[in-house]
Amino acid sequence: MKLGPQELIIILIVVIIIFGPTQIPKLTKMFGKSVKGFKEGMAEEEEELAAEKKAKKAAAKKAEEETSGDEKEE
């Protein structure tokens, strides 16, 4: 869905009518904090997934080494 300049102007006018010009700075600040928090949460989740993936690879490599070591002994 693509928003053109006309749609954005209409949305802005509706926001000004609903919230009033004095509340807009507060709303934008809240919105900015929300976006920042969301991005930080996503970054944390990506780090956790990367660490988990790395741990799984290490466990798989260790298991592979153990099985190949067992085969050599036989």
MODELLER restraints for C-alpha pairs under 7 A, 6 or more apart:
rsr = mdl.restraints
at = mdl.atoms
